[in-house]
Amino acid sequence: MTPYKSCLKALKLGKRIPKLEPDISKNVYFSYHYAMNVIKGRFILAEPTISKDAYYSYCYARDIIKGKWKQAEPTISKDAYYSCCYAKDIIKGKFILAEPTISKDAEYSFRYALYVIKGRFILAEPAISKNAHYSYWYARYIIEGKLPDFMHNQMILENNEYTRKYIEFISKNPDSPNNIK
C-alpha cells in the first residue's frame, strides 16, 4: 500500500495500524501527519525520514517532541529560515551549528540577532552590509547607533531610501554610546 493510502486509512480509523507504519514511514509528509494526528506522539520508525527535511524536522521538534531534536539539527542547520525558527522557538537561544548558514542571509541574520542573540551577530555583518534594508534595521535595533565602518561605508554607497533613513537616524543620535567607532 502507498504511504498516502496507509496514512488515510489510519486517519479514517483514528488509530494506529502498526502493520502499515513501515509504508507510512517512507514519506516525510505522511509520517509527520501520522505522528501528529494518529499517534499524537513520536513516530520512532519515521524519525530517520522526517529528520532529512528541514521544515518537517522543525515542525516535529516543535509539535511532537516539544523540544530539541539532536538527530535533525544537521538538516535544520542547512536552512536559514528554519534555523532561526528552531533557535527562537525550540532552543530559545543560539543555534551554533546553524550560524554559518544563517550568516549568509541578511534577513535571517538580522532576525537571529534581534530575536535570538538580542545583540550583534558579527559573523553575519558582511552579509547584512550588502543589504541596505537590513543594514538600516540592524543599525537601528541591534547596534542602536552608527554601524561599524565597513558597514557604514557600504550603506553610504547604496544611496537609496534606507541610506537616507540611516543618515537621518545617526544624525539624530551623534553621541549615542552605541555608535561604533
SULTA-V900799 format. One record per backbone hydrogen bond with DSSP energy under -1.0 kcal/mol. CO is the residue of the C=O (numbers start at 1). NH is the residue of the N-H. E is the energy in kcal/mol with one decimal. If there is no record, write none. Layout:
[[CO NH E] [CO NH E]]
This chain:
[[2 6 -2.6] [3 7 -2.6] [4 8 -2.8] [5 9 -2.2] [6 10 -2.0] [7 11 -2.8] [8 12 -2.5] [9 13 -2.2] [10 14 -1.9] [10 15 -1.2] [17 20 -2.2] [20 24 -2.2] [21 25 -2.7] [23 26 -1.4] [24 27 -2.0] [27 31 -2.4] [28 32 -2.4] [29 33 -2.2] [30 34 -2.3] [31 35 -2.4] [32 36 -2.6] [33 37 -2.8] [34 38 -2.0] [34 39 -2.5] [35 40 -1.8] [35 41 -1.5] [43 46 -1.4] [46 50 -2.7] [47 51 -2.6] [49 52 -1.4] [50 53 -1.9] [53 57 -2.4] [54 58 -2.3] [55 59 -2.6] [56 60 -2.7] [57 61 -2.4] [58 62 -2.6] [59 63 -3.6] [60 64 -2.0] [60 65 -2.6] [61 66 -1.4] [61 67 -1.8] [69 72 -1.4] [72 76 -2.6] [73 77 -2.7] [75 78 -1.5] [76 79 -2.1] [79 83 -2.2] [80 84 -2.1] [81 85 -2.2] [82 86 -2.7] [83 87 -2.6] [84 88 -2.7] [85 89 -3.4] [86 90 -1.8] [86 91 -2.6] [87 92 -1.7] [87 93 -1.7] [95 98 -1.4] [98 102 -2.8] [99 103 -2.6] [101 104 -1.5] [102 105 -2.1] [105 109 -2.2] [106 110 -2.3] [107 111 -2.4] [108 112 -2.4] [109 113 -2.5] [110 114 -2.6] [111 115 -3.2] [112 116 -1.8] [112 117 -2.5] [113 118 -1.7] [113 119 -1.5] [121 124 -1.4] [122 125 -1.1] [124 128 -2.6] [125 129 -2.5] [127 130 -1.1] [128 131 -2.1] [131 135 -2.3] [132 136 -2.5] [133 137 -1.8] [134 138 -2.3] [135 139 -2.5] [136 140 -2.6] [137 141 -2.9] [138 142 -1.8] [138 143 -2.6] [139 144 -1.4] [139 145 -1.6] [146 180 -1.6] [148 152 -3.1] [149 153 -3.1] [150 154 -1.5] [151 155 -2.4] [152 156 -2.3] [153 157 -1.9] [154 158 -1.2] [160 164 -2.2] [161 165 -2.2] [162 166 -2.5] [163 167 -2.8] [164 168 -2.4] [165 169 -2.6] [166 170 -2.9] [167 171 -2.1] [168 172 -1.6] [173 176 -1.5] [176 179 -1.7]]
